[in-house]
Amino acid sequence: MASKKAQYDSDYIRAVNKTYRARGATSGASGARAVVPRIVTEMIPKSAKILDFGAGTEAIHARNLRLQGYNVSAYDIGDNLDPAIHDRYALRKKWDAVYASNVMNVQPSRSALIDLVSLISGILVNSGTFIGNYPTSPRKSGVSVAELESILHRYFSVVTRIKGISSPTWICKRR
């Protein structure tokens, strides 16, 4: 499991909360054409217990997937957490699938990014699936795509980069 710093440190929470920009978005990373939630619909069965990790204040992706019949819970921290929308106990549970859309790229340091990947791996059931992307802007940690892929390989037995998507995106299976 990741260190408490990545989950609870006020500087960390402030840094990642500042990056949320989906309010009212209808296109792009937060809108209907967002890549990661689309991959969820292509790869994960509706019956799976799914977590939208870093869902943002409005949990747009989780809400849209629920409307399509998916069993999705939303999770976020700090000012993005709304108890009416988010499962504040999500990290105490195991999930069949976890997705993180525009979350890895906003980690403020290499160690925070490693903590995040470790945390996500730890909340997945055996053979669970993680889907995450690493957009170019912003990449706060300074970690290269190749280094992130190496980090993913430390925590997942299968790491597959999806081709044909402008922002590096992976589907990972837990050991």
Residue pairs with C-beta under 8 A, 6 or more apart in sequence:
1 118
1 119
1 122
2 115
2 116
2 118
2 119
2 122
3 115
5 12
5 112
5 115
6 12
6 107
6 112
6 115
6 116
6 119
7 77
7 91
7 119
11 108
12 108
12 112
13 77
13 78
13 79
14 78
15 106
15 108
15 140
16 54
16 77
16 78
16 103
16 106
16 107
16 108
17 77
17 78
17 79
17 80
19 102
19 106
19 138
19 140
20 56
20 57
20 80
21 30
22 29
22 30
22 56
22 57
22 58
22 60
23 57
23 58
25 31
25 60
26 32
27 33
28 34
29 35
29 101
29 102
29 135
30 56
30 60
30 61
30 102
31 60
32 64
34 61
34 101
35 101
35 133
35 165
35 167
35 169
36 61
36 99
36 100
36 101
36 102
36 131
36 132
36 133
36 169
37 61
37 64
37 65
37 99
37 101
39 99
39 131
39 162
39 169
39 171
40 50
40 65
40 70
40 97
40 99
40 131
41 65
41 68
41 70
43 129
43 131
43 171
44 50
44 70
44 96
44 97
44 129
44 131
46 68
46 69
46 70
46 71
47 71
48 70
48 71
48 96
48 97
49 71
49 73
49 93
49 94
49 95
49 96
49 97
50 65
50 70
50 71
50 72
50 73
50 95
50 96
50 97
50 98
50 99
51 72
51 73
51 74
51 75
51 87
51 90
51 93
51 95
51 97
51 98
51 99
51 123
52 59
52 61
52 62
52 65
52 72
52 73
52 74
52 75
52 99
52 101
53 75
53 90
53 98
53 99
53 100
53 103
53 120
54 75
54 76
54 100
54 101
54 102
54 103
54 106
55 61
55 62
55 74
55 75
55 76
55 80
55 85
55 86
56 76
56 80
57 76
57 79
57 80
57 82
57 85
58 85
59 74
59 76
59 85
59 86
61 72
61 99
61 101
62 72
62 73
62 74
63 74
65 72
66 72
73 86
73 87
73 90
74 85
74 86
74 87
75 86
75 87
75 88
75 90
75 91
76 86
80 86
81 88
87 93
90 123
91 119
91 123
93 123
94 123
94 124
94 125
94 128
95 123
95 124
95 125
95 128
96 124
96 125
96 128
96 129
97 124
97 128
97 129
97 130
97 131
98 120
98 123
98 124
98 128
98 129
98 130
98 131
99 130
99 131
99 132
100 116
100 120
100 130
100 131
100 132
100 133
101 132
101 133
102 133
102 135
103 116
103 132
104 113
104 116
104 117
104 132
104 133
104 134
104 148
105 133
105 134
105 135
105 136
105 137
105 138
105 139
105 140
105 141
106 138
106 140
107 113
107 116
107 140
107 141
108 140
108 141
109 140
109 141
110 141
110 142
110 143
110 147
112 141
113 141
113 143
113 148
113 151
114 151
117 151
117 152
117 154
117 155
118 155
120 130
120 132
120 155
121 130
121 155
121 156
121 174
121 175
124 130
124 174
125 174
126 174
126 175
127 173
127 174
128 173
128 174
129 171
129 172
129 173
129 174
130 156
130 170
130 171
130 172
130 173
130 174
131 169
131 170
131 171
131 172
132 169
132 170
132 172
133 165
133 167
133 168
133 169
133 170
134 145
134 148
134 167
134 168
134 169
135 167
136 167
143 151
145 168
148 168
149 159
149 161
149 168
149 170
152 159
152 170
152 172
153 159
155 172
155 174
155 175
156 172
156 173
156 174
156 175
157 173
157 174
157 175
158 171
158 172
158 173
159 170
159 172
160 170
160 171
160 172
161 168
161 169
161 170
162 169
162 170
162 171
